[in-house]
Amino acid sequence: MKSAWWHRLLLVGMAVAMVVAAVLLGASSVRTWMDQNAQQQEAESLGTELDARITALEGEIARRTSDGGVRREALCFGPYVKPGTEVYAVMGLEGCVTRPSDP
Protein backbone atom coordinates (compact mmCIF):
# COMPACT_ATOMS: atom_id res chain seq x y z
CA MET A 1 0.00 0.00 0.00
CA LYS A 2 2.83 2.38 0.79
CA SER A 3 4.23 2.08 -2.72
CA ALA A 4 0.84 2.97 -4.25
CA TRP A 5 0.63 6.07 -2.02
CA TRP A 6 4.13 7.24 -3.01
CA HIS A 7 3.40 6.41 -6.62
CA ARG A 8 0.26 8.60 -6.57
CA LEU A 9 2.12 11.39 -4.77
CA LEU A 10 4.88 11.25 -7.38
CA LEU A 11 2.33 11.39 -10.23
CA VAL A 12 0.50 14.34 -8.64
CA GLY A 13 3.84 16.12 -8.06
CA MET A 14 4.87 15.60 -11.68
CA ALA A 15 1.47 16.81 -12.90
CA VAL A 16 1.73 19.95 -10.74
CA ALA A 17 5.30 20.57 -11.97
CA MET A 18 4.15 20.24 -15.58
CA VAL A 19 1.28 22.67 -15.01
CA VAL A 20 3.62 25.19 -13.34
CA ALA A 21 6.15 24.85 -16.17
CA ALA A 22 3.40 25.33 -18.77
CA VAL A 23 2.11 28.44 -16.99
CA LEU A 24 5.60 29.94 -16.71
CA LEU A 25 6.41 29.25 -20.35
CA GLY A 26 2.99 30.45 -21.45
CA ALA A 27 3.31 33.69 -19.47
CA SER A 28 6.62 34.39 -21.16
CA SER A 29 5.10 33.73 -24.57
CA VAL A 30 2.10 35.95 -23.84
CA ARG A 31 4.39 38.74 -22.64
CA THR A 32 6.49 38.43 -25.82
CA TRP A 33 3.34 38.49 -27.97
CA MET A 34 2.07 41.61 -26.18
CA ASP A 35 5.43 43.36 -26.62
CA GLN A 36 5.51 42.49 -30.32
CA ASN A 37 1.91 43.66 -30.73
CA ALA A 38 2.79 47.02 -29.13
CA GLN A 39 5.85 47.36 -31.38
CA GLN A 40 3.72 46.59 -34.44
CA GLN A 41 1.19 49.27 -33.47
CA GLU A 42 4.00 51.81 -32.98
CA ALA A 43 5.48 50.90 -36.36
CA GLU A 44 2.09 51.24 -38.07
CA SER A 45 1.55 54.63 -36.42
CA LEU A 46 5.00 55.79 -37.51
CA GLY A 47 4.32 54.49 -41.02
CA THR A 48 1.08 56.50 -41.18
CA GLU A 49 2.89 59.65 -40.03
CA LEU A 50 5.67 59.12 -42.56
CA ASP A 51 3.17 58.54 -45.36
CA ALA A 52 1.49 61.86 -44.51
CA ARG A 53 4.88 63.59 -44.45
CA ILE A 54 5.84 62.07 -47.82
CA THR A 55 2.54 63.26 -49.32
CA ALA A 56 3.17 66.77 -47.98
CA LEU A 57 6.71 66.80 -49.37
CA GLU A 58 5.56 65.52 -52.76
CA GLY A 59 3.02 68.37 -52.85
CA GLU A 60 5.75 70.87 -51.97
CA ILE A 61 8.00 69.47 -54.71
CA ALA A 62 5.17 69.69 -57.24
CA ARG A 63 4.44 73.27 -56.18
CA ARG A 64 8.07 74.35 -56.41
CA THR A 65 8.80 72.60 -59.71
CA SER A 66 5.75 73.94 -61.55
CA ASP A 67 6.35 76.82 -63.96
CA GLY A 68 4.92 79.36 -61.53
CA GLY A 69 6.78 77.83 -58.62
CA VAL A 70 10.13 77.98 -60.39
CA ARG A 71 9.48 81.59 -61.36
CA ARG A 72 8.44 82.50 -57.82
CA GLU A 73 11.51 80.82 -56.29
CA ALA A 74 13.82 82.48 -58.83
CA LEU A 75 12.37 85.90 -58.01
CA CYS A 76 13.27 85.42 -54.34
CA PHE A 77 16.97 85.64 -55.19
CA GLY A 78 18.56 88.90 -56.35
CA PRO A 79 20.56 87.70 -59.37
CA TYR A 80 17.47 86.11 -60.93
CA VAL A 81 15.17 89.14 -60.83
CA LYS A 82 13.83 90.40 -64.13
CA PRO A 83 14.69 93.99 -64.93
CA GLY A 84 12.05 96.31 -63.52
CA THR A 85 11.05 93.97 -60.68
CA GLU A 86 11.42 95.16 -57.10
CA VAL A 87 12.15 92.62 -54.38
CA TYR A 88 11.47 93.41 -50.71
CA ALA A 89 12.69 91.52 -47.66
CA VAL A 90 10.27 91.67 -44.73
CA MET A 91 11.46 90.23 -41.42
CA GLY A 92 9.15 87.59 -39.99
CA LEU A 93 7.58 86.82 -43.36
CA GLU A 94 8.25 83.34 -44.64
CA GLY A 95 9.21 83.20 -48.31
CA CYS A 96 9.22 86.27 -50.49
CA VAL A 97 6.75 88.74 -51.94
CA THR A 98 7.32 90.21 -55.39
CA ARG A 99 5.67 93.17 -57.02
CA PRO A 100 6.44 94.38 -60.51
CA SER A 101 7.41 98.04 -60.54
CA ASP A 102 5.33 100.57 -62.40
CA PRO A 103 6.76 101.38 -65.86
C-alpha positions as CSV (number, residue, x, y, z in Angstrom):
1,M,0.0,0.0,0.0
2,K,2.8,2.4,0.8
3,S,4.2,2.1,-2.7
4,A,0.8,3.0,-4.3
5,W,0.6,6.1,-2.0
6,W,4.1,7.2,-3.0
7,H,3.4,6.4,-6.6
8,R,0.3,8.6,-6.6
9,L,2.1,11.4,-4.8
10,L,4.9,11.2,-7.4
11,L,2.3,11.4,-10.2
12,V,0.5,14.3,-8.6
13,G,3.8,16.1,-8.1
14,M,4.9,15.6,-11.7
15,A,1.5,16.8,-12.9
16,V,1.7,20.0,-10.7
17,A,5.3,20.6,-12.0
18,M,4.1,20.2,-15.6
19,V,1.3,22.7,-15.0
20,V,3.6,25.2,-13.3
21,A,6.2,24.8,-16.2
22,A,3.4,25.3,-18.8
23,V,2.1,28.4,-17.0
24,L,5.6,29.9,-16.7
25,L,6.4,29.3,-20.4
26,G,3.0,30.4,-21.4
27,A,3.3,33.7,-19.5
28,S,6.6,34.4,-21.2
29,S,5.1,33.7,-24.6
30,V,2.1,35.9,-23.8
31,R,4.4,38.7,-22.6
32,T,6.5,38.4,-25.8
33,W,3.3,38.5,-28.0
34,M,2.1,41.6,-26.2
35,D,5.4,43.4,-26.6
36,Q,5.5,42.5,-30.3
37,N,1.9,43.7,-30.7
38,A,2.8,47.0,-29.1
39,Q,5.8,47.4,-31.4
40,Q,3.7,46.6,-34.4
41,Q,1.2,49.3,-33.5
42,E,4.0,51.8,-33.0
43,A,5.5,50.9,-36.4
44,E,2.1,51.2,-38.1
45,S,1.5,54.6,-36.4
46,L,5.0,55.8,-37.5
47,G,4.3,54.5,-41.0
48,T,1.1,56.5,-41.2
49,E,2.9,59.7,-40.0
50,L,5.7,59.1,-42.6
51,D,3.2,58.5,-45.4
52,A,1.5,61.9,-44.5
53,R,4.9,63.6,-44.4
54,I,5.8,62.1,-47.8
55,T,2.5,63.3,-49.3
56,A,3.2,66.8,-48.0
57,L,6.7,66.8,-49.4
58,E,5.6,65.5,-52.8
59,G,3.0,68.4,-52.8
60,E,5.7,70.9,-52.0
61,I,8.0,69.5,-54.7
62,A,5.2,69.7,-57.2
63,R,4.4,73.3,-56.2
64,R,8.1,74.3,-56.4
65,T,8.8,72.6,-59.7
66,S,5.8,73.9,-61.6
67,D,6.4,76.8,-64.0
68,G,4.9,79.4,-61.5
69,G,6.8,77.8,-58.6
70,V,10.1,78.0,-60.4
71,R,9.5,81.6,-61.4
72,R,8.4,82.5,-57.8
73,E,11.5,80.8,-56.3
74,A,13.8,82.5,-58.8
75,L,12.4,85.9,-58.0
76,C,13.3,85.4,-54.3
77,F,17.0,85.6,-55.2
78,G,18.6,88.9,-56.4
79,P,20.6,87.7,-59.4
80,Y,17.5,86.1,-60.9
81,V,15.2,89.1,-60.8
82,K,13.8,90.4,-64.1
83,P,14.7,94.0,-64.9
84,G,12.1,96.3,-63.5
85,T,11.0,94.0,-60.7
86,E,11.4,95.2,-57.1
87,V,12.2,92.6,-54.4
88,Y,11.5,93.4,-50.7
89,A,12.7,91.5,-47.7
90,V,10.3,91.7,-44.7
91,M,11.5,90.2,-41.4
92,G,9.2,87.6,-40.0
93,L,7.6,86.8,-43.4
94,E,8.3,83.3,-44.6
95,G,9.2,83.2,-48.3
96,C,9.2,86.3,-50.5
97,V,6.7,88.7,-51.9
98,T,7.3,90.2,-55.4
99,R,5.7,93.2,-57.0
100,P,6.4,94.4,-60.5
101,S,7.4,98.0,-60.5
102,D,5.3,100.6,-62.4
103,P,6.8,101.4,-65.9
